[in-house]
């Protein structure tokens, strides 16, 4: 018999699975809905209403919830095959428990959940990070994140498909979430994808199999595990709470997942973005390089006393903190830095801290610090600076487009993401380049990949529409046969794409050196 251990997202208890439980039992499975410590049962048991209970809940952390899941696993008959299902926050205690009972767990199902790794707190994945910060007891908060009510539920995930009765039930039975369950890092000793895995994506919440394939194809190397043969995928055409909005389809998908069904993804025969194996697409010579903390400067030949214009290359992401080579040491950005130096300007590269979608403010801080370092360097003309953003680093252009300093001569964008994807709820309103664009923005040099991923291309289309509406200056360099990250793909090193990359660089240098 298949035993399904069902662990729900924040503010909810085992009651949220009632309709799914009934269907799984009817199909002959053994469902085990888990009410984590401090969360509410259908009858209110476990709710955080009495003062004594609230005091206990303030000290409840992720390890407490992992222990709850372990206790459930340990009472399942040994003859049963155990499938752990983690919805939203629930994937954190599920992964912690699977790591400690690796020989007992047959499969893990990510139900509209993030992809936490060792060391990640759940707070890095929640869309309402400010609520977590306000509740943190170490900062004077209550230690409990208040449960949403009414329209506030939409801030934690799409409510598409929920009836008025469903929302009323959520309001009535939701419990405050102990903040330490969200802030304590997840600790894993093994690979979370070291066992059969299923991803169930709720399309009305912004996720889809196509977007995961896009990450595998164009993202950093660590996303390629998502295309392992042991990983399958399903989509549900509903919002973030499918156990309420689509219990029948969800139960069917869980049964199929246990039977090892599900769509598989493909791994492209190319180097991953920012990888170190593919040579740069343009011919470059090694140049003198200086390292200053997170920033490398590739210096042009010539009079060392004559300051030169500079361009700062800003990588995309998210990238892993332990990724090697780091972006600035990859052939990809070494190539750009050296190529810029060969054109007579200082080429600067940066390793910023975009390790997760919630890290855009950190990455923006790193970019600003790099710019200040660059402008203060004796080899740099601080009044002639360009910023060149790549891929999802494009969101970091918003600050500079909204309030351009006089020394910023242009902004360049290569196959950029210019608005967060629908399920990137951790990305703040600040990072919306199309909304930041105006006639006062600096000139933009935009390299558009003709074979771009459609969701990314839609953000470029929106940006170009905003440019036309506002009168912002955009030079568009179209490469019809280029993919996202074409510089890192040997198959994309065609004469046309080489010429396009050279044209973009020449345009940036021309704007850097032109008189005002």
Buried (B, 14 or more C-beta within 10 A) or exposed (E): EBBBBBBBBBBBBBBBBBBBBEBBEEEEBBBBBBBBBBBBBBEEEBBBEEEEBBEBBBEBBBBBBBBBBBEBBEEBEEEBBBBBBBBBBBBBBBBBBBBBBEEBBBBBBBBBBBBBBBEBBBBBBBBBBEBBBBBBBEEEBBBBBBBBEEEEBBEBBBBBBBEEEBBEBBBEBBBBBBBBBBBBBBBBEEEBBBBBBBBBBBBBBBBBBBBBBBBBBBBBBBBBBBBBEBBBBBBBEBBBBBBBBBBEBBBBBBBBBBEEEBEEBEBBEBBBBBBBEBBBBBEBEEBEBEEEEBBBBBBBEEEEEEBBBBBBBBBBBBBBEEBEBBBBBBBBBBBBBBBBBBBBBBBBBBBBBBBBBBBBBBBBEBBEBBBEBBBEBEBBBBBBBBBBBBBBBBBBBBBBBBEBEEBBBBBBBBBBBBBBBBBBBBBBEBBBBBBBBBEEBBBBBBBBBBBBBEBBBBBBEBBBEBBEEEEBEBBEBEBEEBBBBBBBBEEBBBEEBBEBBBBBBEBBBEBBBEEE
